[in-house]
Amino acid sequence: MNTPIAYRPGHRISRISRVARRLPLLTAVLPLLMGLAACAEAPQPLADVDYSGWRQSTSAVLNFPVPGHGPGLRRIFVNDAGFETGLAEDGSISYPTGTIFVKEVYGGPDPAPGADPAMLTVMIKAPGDPRSRGGWIWVVRNPESGEETVFDEEFCVTCHANANEEHPYGTGNTGERFRDYVFHTPALEASAP
Ligand code: HEC
């Protein structure tokens, strides 16, 4: 085997495309890698969901800068599975498999009415999926091109672990209860539909 990077079944595509970006000089290997990535990415987008009928997880207007998501306006939508999940007796919360949070991120803090979001950041509860971290698949989707990136390393989950401790957002989790990596808990923050 002379090839430095061989495809192995089960090797995650997101990793292959990252490797491809890091090794631009391996011209002999790149076309093979890119072909594989293209085949695997096309058929099954993860976050191509119609969230137009979903409710917002918080009634707060999120137009102040936050680490990780920048200074643009954010609007967070959650499907019924997540919206209807209540707190356990001890004040903690665990969302069922199939819960999806879609966060729209706009280019600026005060977008024109009807403007499209620049980006969607998405959490999909799927603890059995090998790409999940902390029980969630973390996806960034370009709503225009449909391009998606799955973050299966530390970046998203590490910062979101702060939601399980006291933090400066929403109701703040001052009691330090497990909040399942979600900062804005619909059971506490959403206004009645
Ligand atoms: C440095 C911290 C940080 C990082 C990194 C980060 N986030 Fe967040 N995220 C937040 C904060 C703070 C909020 C609260 C909502 C707001 O004000 O935007 C949030 C909210 C969200 C929400 C709405 C659910 C909730 O927690 O209320 C989603 C979905 C989301 N982030 C996805 C992602 C994805 C996907 C990534 C990785 C690409 C990511 N985040 C990386 C800090 C972070």
Residues whose N, C-alpha, C, O or C-beta is under 5 A from the ligand:
A	BS01	HEC	L62 V66 P67 G68 H69 R74 I76 F101 V102 K103 T121 V122 M123 W138 V139 V140 F151 F155 C156 C159 Y169 Y181 V182 F183 H184
